[in-house]
Amino acid sequence: MAIETNVSASAVGAGVGAAAVGATDSTQAIIRAEKIEKYYAQPSENRIQVISATDLSIVPGEIVALLGPSGSGKSTMLRMLTGLSRPSAGQVYWHEKPISEAEINVSIVFQSFALFPWLTVIENVEAPLKARGIGPAERRKRSLRMIDTVGLDGFEAAYPKELSGGMRQRVGFARALVVEPEVLFMDKPFSALDVLTAENLRSELLELWSRKTMPTKAVFIVTHNIEEAVLLADRIIVLGRNPGHIRTDFKVQLAQPRDKKSEQFTQLVDYIYKVLTKPDVVPTEDPAQLQKVRDQRQMRYQMLPHARPGGVAGLLELLLDKAGRDDIYRLADDLSFEIDDLLPIVDAAQLLGFLKVEEGDAVITETGAEYANSEILRQKELFRTAAQENVLLLRQIRRALETKSDHTVPEEFFLDMLDEQFSGEESLKQIETAVTWGRYAELFDFDAARRRFVMPDVEEETLAANEEES
């Protein structure tokens, strides 16, 4: 899907980021975000911080890639930069003019194609021009030129249902570019495509950019594919979460076209994996290009990765087969996983002490090896010990149950505490993950009807009593 945005003085403002290492002088910036934040107030007078106060500039001549784990605020940042969402604090400038007072010209290409199914290819491409009030002859001329540019010449009269996924996304690119945006934003534009189609479109995007046939001065792409970022970007920004903040922002010193099998390419991919998988440590392997920014805010509760014990066990068994150590990049490739699929499992195993991450490699620990080699009952014992030692929320739930005379505690008790740090939606997800881990480890059970945590034996007694009454 492509959205063309031409924001008037009455439109909302927006922005992103933390201090950009590679950014040029702010007077040259097309978009400059200054100390922008995103947060939500709570009845308790606290607030949930989604994005911390940060700065960022988007300058002409750059493709910028934004990476980060799930929940780090990538899409929120994009929406603020494009004027679709207003920051809670700070200001965004369009050519040094507050965005609320400026007319900005940006386009967005989204992951889903979302073309108008009742319109032909050329009618879809003409749509944003028609919305701008451009006459039929001019919009037809510009649309035909852009359709030819993206390689869809001959398909002008086709409907979206007649096109492949790659062709539909080409229509999305044409629709975004036909308005000649100064900045083209893309939100995971290739993730809905098969591997070969995505690779072809990336190559075509780079060709259009390098030949300067794209009518745009800068490109900002949100992605969870590290290889994609290194392949395309002149500058890469990596986010941390809780709250969202830029952990590192650096220029990519690799000439185009880039060889994915080269040592420099692989090293940079490994570096980014390391940043993503070690949220509390900022690596310094490349001091000439990378600058340390503040560490992730210390949280009273760790954010539980949304991974199941079975996934953790599977990852550890796979590592054992690889002599206990493997590059996370290769693991994801072997499993055909996207980074957002693999990282929660890696994070969970690391949180429990079953593995550690070193130099971009997942390295199984002695406890992790024992866990992977054990029978089911022994695995539960090891998981239970690791959970109580390393996860504050699980430890508190168990202790609360042991303290209460009836050995039950309402879910709301822990939700109230989690809500001080997480959004309401994330608090519920944290409880859901805690229940999954707690049940597996036999630390506690959960009565969904009453929304209460219970000791395992108490749950059995309750069910027996209910059966007798019925």
HUVEN-V656593 format. One line per field, one symbol per residue. phi: phi as a letter, one per 40 degrees, with the letter a starting at -180 (. if undefined). psi: psi as a letter, one per 20 degrees, with the letter a starting at -180 (. if undefined). burial: # if it has 9 or more other C-alpha atoms within 8 Angstrom, else .. Layout:
phi: ???
psi: ???
burial: ???
This chain:
phi: .bbcbbcccccccaiagadcccccdcccccbbbbfcbbabcbdcgcacccbccababbbcgbcbbbbicdgcgdcccdccccgcacccagabbbfgbdccbbbcbbbbbccccfccccbcdcccccdcccccgccdccccccccccccccgbdhbdcccdccbccccccccccccccccfccbbbbbfcbccbcdccccccccccccccccfcccacabbbcabbcdcccccccabbbcbbgccaccaaacccbcccbccccccccccccccdccccbcbbccbcbccbbbcbdcddcbcbcccccbcdccccccccccccbggaaccdcdccccfccdcccddccccccccgcabbbfgbcbcccccccdccccdccdccccccccccbbdccccccccccccccfbacdddccdccccbbcdcccccccccccccccccfcabbccccfbcacdcccccccccccccc
psi: pppppnpahirqrrararpogjqaphiiqgpopolqqprpqqhjirqoogprorqqqoqqjqoppoqqrpjikghggghghijiqpqhraqppoljpphijqoqnqqpprgqglqohiqrghhghhghhhhijpqggghgghghghghgjkjpijhjqqhiiqrghhhhhgggghhihjmqhppqpnliiijqrgggggghgghghggghikiplqhqpoppqjogggghghqhppppqrrmrpqohqoqqolpqqqqoiiqggggghghghggghimiipoqkhmhhhqpprqrpppqgpqoppmqqhhggggghhghgikkjpqphghggghikqrhihhghgggghghijhrqppkjqppqrghhggghirrgghghghggghghhiogghgggghghhhqhjkqpqhhghhgghiihrrgghghhgggggggggggikhrrpohgilqqqqghhggggggghhgh.
burial: #####.###.#############....############.......##############.########..###..###########.########.##############.#.#...####.#######...#....##.###.#####.#...#.###..#..##############.#########...#...##..##.#.#.##.....############..##.#####################............##.############..#......#####.##........####..###.###.##...######.##....####.################..######.###.##.....#######.###.###.##.##.###.#..#####...#..#####....#####.###############...######.##...........
